[in-house]
Amino acid sequence: MWLISRKERLLTTGLVVLLLIGDLAGCSAPVRAPVVSREQPSSQPQRSSRPTVYRVQKGDTLYSIAWRFGIDYRSVASWNGIRSPYIIYPGQRLRLTRPVQKRVAKSATVKTPQTKGAATKKKPVVSVKQVSQSAKKKVSSSQSKGKIVNNSSELRWLWPTDGTVVQRFVKGDPVKKGVKIKGRYGASVKAAETGKVVYAGSGLIGYGRLVIIKHNKNYLSAYGHNKKIHVKEGDTVKKGRRIAEMGNDGNGKPMLHFEIRRNGAPVDPLKLLPRRP
């Protein structure tokens, strides 16, 4: 009996030793951490701020579409072959990027030698009267161009409402494209300069009830967060005329969002508005 129990002990001890060796071997085996590539794409896709093509929605105008994507309305019209008065319709697809111009290979021109008997072409004789007329045309065209530039610089802006500026313009900031003027709910919102109403509605996200006025071919102004609009598209308004009533912003505070854009790009309204006493 003693021999049997001794053998059993030896067998048990041997099994224990084998199990310990196996555990030690398993512990000594290196465990590699998973390798994560730094070149993995971001979880958030990179979205373009401006689509290549836009489908016109009900209530859109060429000016409101250009305003939404920060483009000069003349560029949108040119890219899509739309002439003044820039009429568009729901469902129409508008290109919002410059079309790629196809390069046409120039054909080689072969000069043919002139024969001796060929008649030589005489240069046209220009009279002094024609020269004076062409000179007048050049002068008039240059004057008209200068007049357009002067018109752009001769705009005399007016404060669109009474109140306190609580947010200023920041160049390049998509949220601070204009100024926010805190005032009284229902206060009069006036046209900052004479012009034509090219948009009146609530189709642009973030602006509430919005009015856009075209002052000339370069400058437009916008008035957002209105309680009520008193003008319609196509109206010609004089500087100082009431065009809307001040409403509340997204936080429930009486506020006017005011912007001025030149050639489609936002500019600082405080640099154009007169200084307050």
Contacts in CASP RR format, 6 or more apart in sequence:
PFRMAT RR
TARGET T0000
AUTHOR 0000-0000-0000
METHOD contacts of the structure
MODEL  1
MWLISRKERLLTTGLVVLLLIGDLAGCSAPVRAPVVSREQPSSQPQRSSR
PTVYRVQKGDTLYSIAWRFGIDYRSVASWNGIRSPYIIYPGQRLRLTRPV
QKRVAKSATVKTPQTKGAATKKKPVVSVKQVSQSAKKKVSSSQSKGKIVN
NSSELRWLWPTDGTVVQRFVKGDPVKKGVKIKGRYGASVKAAETGKVVYA
GSGLIGYGRLVIIKHNKNYLSAYGHNKKIHVKEGDTVKKGRRIAEMGNDG
NGKPMLHFEIRRNGAPVDPLKLLPRRP
49 69 0 8 1.000
49 174 0 8 1.000
50 69 0 8 1.000
50 70 0 8 1.000
50 71 0 8 1.000
50 96 0 8 1.000
50 97 0 8 1.000
51 69 0 8 1.000
51 96 0 8 1.000
52 95 0 8 1.000
52 96 0 8 1.000
52 97 0 8 1.000
53 93 0 8 1.000
53 94 0 8 1.000
53 95 0 8 1.000
53 96 0 8 1.000
54 65 0 8 1.000
54 69 0 8 1.000
54 93 0 8 1.000
54 94 0 8 1.000
54 96 0 8 1.000
55 91 0 8 1.000
55 92 0 8 1.000
55 93 0 8 1.000
55 94 0 8 1.000
56 65 0 8 1.000
56 88 0 8 1.000
56 89 0 8 1.000
56 90 0 8 1.000
56 91 0 8 1.000
56 92 0 8 1.000
56 93 0 8 1.000
56 94 0 8 1.000
57 90 0 8 1.000
57 91 0 8 1.000
57 203 0 8 1.000
58 90 0 8 1.000
59 90 0 8 1.000
59 201 0 8 1.000
59 203 0 8 1.000
60 88 0 8 1.000
60 90 0 8 1.000
60 203 0 8 1.000
61 86 0 8 1.000
61 88 0 8 1.000
61 198 0 8 1.000
61 199 0 8 1.000
61 233 0 8 1.000
62 73 0 8 1.000
62 76 0 8 1.000
62 77 0 8 1.000
62 82 0 8 1.000
62 86 0 8 1.000
62 88 0 8 1.000
63 73 0 8 1.000
63 86 0 8 1.000
63 198 0 8 1.000
63 199 0 8 1.000
63 212 0 8 1.000
63 214 0 8 1.000
63 220 0 8 1.000
64 198 0 8 1.000
64 199 0 8 1.000
64 203 0 8 1.000
64 204 0 8 1.000
64 210 0 8 1.000
64 212 0 8 1.000
65 76 0 8 1.000
65 88 0 8 1.000
65 94 0 8 1.000
65 96 0 8 1.000
66 72 0 8 1.000
66 73 0 8 1.000
66 75 0 8 1.000
66 76 0 8 1.000
66 264 0 8 1.000
67 73 0 8 1.000
67 199 0 8 1.000
67 204 0 8 1.000
67 212 0 8 1.000
67 220 0 8 1.000
67 222 0 8 1.000
67 261 0 8 1.000
67 264 0 8 1.000
68 204 0 8 1.000
69 96 0 8 1.000
70 261 0 8 1.000
70 264 0 8 1.000
70 265 0 8 1.000
70 266 0 8 1.000
71 96 0 8 1.000
71 264 0 8 1.000
72 263 0 8 1.000
72 264 0 8 1.000
72 265 0 8 1.000
73 86 0 8 1.000
73 220 0 8 1.000
73 264 0 8 1.000
74 217 0 8 1.000
75 98 0 8 1.000
76 82 0 8 1.000
76 94 0 8 1.000
76 95 0 8 1.000
76 96 0 8 1.000
77 83 0 8 1.000
77 84 0 8 1.000
77 86 0 8 1.000
79 94 0 8 1.000
79 95 0 8 1.000
79 96 0 8 1.000
79 97 0 8 1.000
79 98 0 8 1.000
79 99 0 8 1.000
80 94 0 8 1.000
80 95 0 8 1.000
82 88 0 8 1.000
88 94 0 8 1.000
148 216 0 8 1.000
148 217 0 8 1.000
151 216 0 8 1.000
152 216 0 8 1.000
152 218 0 8 1.000
152 219 0 8 1.000
152 262 0 8 1.000
155 193 0 8 1.000
155 215 0 8 1.000
155 216 0 8 1.000
155 219 0 8 1.000
155 272 0 8 1.000
156 193 0 8 1.000
156 239 0 8 1.000
157 192 0 8 1.000
157 193 0 8 1.000
157 260 0 8 1.000
157 269 0 8 1.000
157 272 0 8 1.000
157 273 0 8 1.000
157 274 0 8 1.000
158 190 0 8 1.000
158 191 0 8 1.000
158 192 0 8 1.000
158 193 0 8 1.000
158 239 0 8 1.000
158 240 0 8 1.000
158 273 0 8 1.000
158 274 0 8 1.000
159 190 0 8 1.000
159 192 0 8 1.000
159 273 0 8 1.000
159 274 0 8 1.000
159 276 0 8 1.000
160 181 0 8 1.000
160 189 0 8 1.000
160 190 0 8 1.000
160 191 0 8 1.000
160 192 0 8 1.000
160 221 0 8 1.000
160 223 0 8 1.000
160 256 0 8 1.000
160 258 0 8 1.000
161 181 0 8 1.000
161 183 0 8 1.000
161 187 0 8 1.000
161 188 0 8 1.000
161 189 0 8 1.000
161 190 0 8 1.000
161 246 0 8 1.000
161 256 0 8 1.000
161 258 0 8 1.000
162 183 0 8 1.000
162 184 0 8 1.000
162 187 0 8 1.000
163 181 0 8 1.000
163 182 0 8 1.000
163 183 0 8 1.000
163 184 0 8 1.000
163 187 0 8 1.000
164 181 0 8 1.000
164 182 0 8 1.000
164 183 0 8 1.000
165 179 0 8 1.000
165 180 0 8 1.000
165 181 0 8 1.000
165 182 0 8 1.000
165 270 0 8 1.000
166 180 0 8 1.000
166 181 0 8 1.000
166 182 0 8 1.000
166 255 0 8 1.000
167 176 0 8 1.000
167 178 0 8 1.000
167 179 0 8 1.000
167 180 0 8 1.000
168 176 0 8 1.000
168 178 0 8 1.000
168 179 0 8 1.000
168 268 0 8 1.000
168 270 0 8 1.000
169 176 0 8 1.000
169 177 0 8 1.000
169 178 0 8 1.000
169 179 0 8 1.000
169 266 0 8 1.000
169 267 0 8 1.000
169 268 0 8 1.000
169 269 0 8 1.000
169 270 0 8 1.000
170 176 0 8 1.000
171 266 0 8 1.000
171 268 0 8 1.000
172 266 0 8 1.000
177 259 0 8 1.000
177 266 0 8 1.000
178 257 0 8 1.000
178 258 0 8 1.000
178 259 0 8 1.000
178 260 0 8 1.000
178 266 0 8 1.000
178 268 0 8 1.000
178 269 0 8 1.000
179 257 0 8 1.000
179 258 0 8 1.000
179 259 0 8 1.000
179 269 0 8 1.000
179 270 0 8 1.000
180 249 0 8 1.000
180 255 0 8 1.000
180 256 0 8 1.000
180 257 0 8 1.000
180 258 0 8 1.000
181 255 0 8 1.000
181 256 0 8 1.000
181 258 0 8 1.000
182 253 0 8 1.000
182 254 0 8 1.000
182 255 0 8 1.000
183 246 0 8 1.000
183 254 0 8 1.000
183 255 0 8 1.000
183 256 0 8 1.000
184 246 0 8 1.000
184 254 0 8 1.000
185 227 0 8 1.000
185 246 0 8 1.000
185 247 0 8 1.000
185 248 0 8 1.000
185 254 0 8 1.000
186 227 0 8 1.000
186 228 0 8 1.000
186 245 0 8 1.000
186 246 0 8 1.000
186 247 0 8 1.000
186 254 0 8 1.000
187 245 0 8 1.000
187 246 0 8 1.000
187 254 0 8 1.000
188 242 0 8 1.000
188 245 0 8 1.000
188 246 0 8 1.000
189 211 0 8 1.000
189 223 0 8 1.000
189 226 0 8 1.000
189 242 0 8 1.000
189 243 0 8 1.000
189 244 0 8 1.000
189 245 0 8 1.000
189 246 0 8 1.000
189 256 0 8 1.000
190 239 0 8 1.000
190 240 0 8 1.000
190 241 0 8 1.000
190 242 0 8 1.000
190 243 0 8 1.000
191 213 0 8 1.000
191 221 0 8 1.000
191 237 0 8 1.000
191 238 0 8 1.000
191 239 0 8 1.000
191 240 0 8 1.000
191 241 0 8 1.000
191 243 0 8 1.000
192 213 0 8 1.000
192 221 0 8 1.000
192 239 0 8 1.000
192 240 0 8 1.000
192 258 0 8 1.000
192 260 0 8 1.000
192 273 0 8 1.000
193 213 0 8 1.000
193 215 0 8 1.000
193 219 0 8 1.000
193 221 0 8 1.000
193 239 0 8 1.000
194 215 0 8 1.000
194 236 0 8 1.000
194 237 0 8 1.000
194 238 0 8 1.000
194 239 0 8 1.000
195 213 0 8 1.000
195 214 0 8 1.000
195 215 0 8 1.000
195 236 0 8 1.000
195 237 0 8 1.000
195 238 0 8 1.000
196 213 0 8 1.000
196 214 0 8 1.000
196 234 0 8 1.000
196 235 0 8 1.000
196 236 0 8 1.000
196 237 0 8 1.000
197 211 0 8 1.000
197 212 0 8 1.000
197 213 0 8 1.000
197 214 0 8 1.000
197 231 0 8 1.000
197 232 0 8 1.000
197 233 0 8 1.000
197 234 0 8 1.000
197 235 0 8 1.000
197 236 0 8 1.000
197 237 0 8 1.000
197 243 0 8 1.000
198 212 0 8 1.000
198 213 0 8 1.000
198 214 0 8 1.000
198 220 0 8 1.000
198 233 0 8 1.000
198 234 0 8 1.000
199 210 0 8 1.000
199 211 0 8 1.000
199 212 0 8 1.000
199 233 0 8 1.000
200 210 0 8 1.000
200 211 0 8 1.000
200 212 0 8 1.000
200 229 0 8 1.000
200 231 0 8 1.000
200 232 0 8 1.000
200 233 0 8 1.000
201 209 0 8 1.000
201 210 0 8 1.000
201 211 0 8 1.000
201 229 0 8 1.000
202 208 0 8 1.000
202 209 0 8 1.000
202 210 0 8 1.000
203 210 0 8 1.000
204 210 0 8 1.000
207 222 0 8 1.000
207 224 0 8 1.000
207 225 0 8 1.000
207 257 0 8 1.000
208 224 0 8 1.000
208 225 0 8 1.000
208 226 0 8 1.000
209 224 0 8 1.000
209 225 0 8 1.000
209 226 0 8 1.000
209 227 0 8 1.000
209 228 0 8 1.000
209 229 0 8 1.000
209 244 0 8 1.000
209 247 0 8 1.000
210 222 0 8 1.000
210 223 0 8 1.000
210 224 0 8 1.000
210 226 0 8 1.000
211 222 0 8 1.000
211 223 0 8 1.000
211 224 0 8 1.000
211 226 0 8 1.000
211 229 0 8 1.000
211 231 0 8 1.000
211 243 0 8 1.000
211 244 0 8 1.000
212 220 0 8 1.000
212 221 0 8 1.000
212 222 0 8 1.000
212 223 0 8 1.000
213 220 0 8 1.000
213 221 0 8 1.000
213 222 0 8 1.000
213 223 0 8 1.000
213 237 0 8 1.000
213 243 0 8 1.000
214 220 0 8 1.000
215 221 0 8 1.000
218 262 0 8 1.000
218 263 0 8 1.000
219 260 0 8 1.000
219 261 0 8 1.000
219 262 0 8 1.000
220 260 0 8 1.000
220 261 0 8 1.000
220 264 0 8 1.000
221 258 0 8 1.000
221 259 0 8 1.000
221 260 0 8 1.000
221 261 0 8 1.000
222 257 0 8 1.000
222 258 0 8 1.000
222 259 0 8 1.000
222 260 0 8 1.000
222 261 0 8 1.000
223 243 0 8 1.000
223 244 0 8 1.000
223 256 0 8 1.000
223 257 0 8 1.000
223 258 0 8 1.000
224 244 0 8 1.000
224 256 0 8 1.000
224 257 0 8 1.000
224 258 0 8 1.000
225 246 0 8 1.000
225 247 0 8 1.000
225 248 0 8 1.000
225 249 0 8 1.000
225 250 0 8 1.000
225 255 0 8 1.000
225 256 0 8 1.000
225 257 0 8 1.000
226 244 0 8 1.000
226 245 0 8 1.000
226 246 0 8 1.000
226 247 0 8 1.000
226 256 0 8 1.000
227 244 0 8 1.000
227 245 0 8 1.000
227 246 0 8 1.000
227 247 0 8 1.000
227 248 0 8 1.000
228 244 0 8 1.000
228 245 0 8 1.000
229 243 0 8 1.000
229 244 0 8 1.000
230 242 0 8 1.000
230 243 0 8 1.000
230 244 0 8 1.000
230 245 0 8 1.000
231 237 0 8 1.000
231 243 0 8 1.000
231 244 0 8 1.000
237 243 0 8 1.000
246 254 0 8 1.000
246 255 0 8 1.000
246 256 0 8 1.000
247 254 0 8 1.000
247 255 0 8 1.000
247 256 0 8 1.000
248 254 0 8 1.000
248 255 0 8 1.000
249 255 0 8 1.000
249 257 0 8 1.000
258 269 0 8 1.000
259 266 0 8 1.000
259 269 0 8 1.000
260 266 0 8 1.000
260 267 0 8 1.000
260 269 0 8 1.000
260 272 0 8 1.000
261 267 0 8 1.000
END
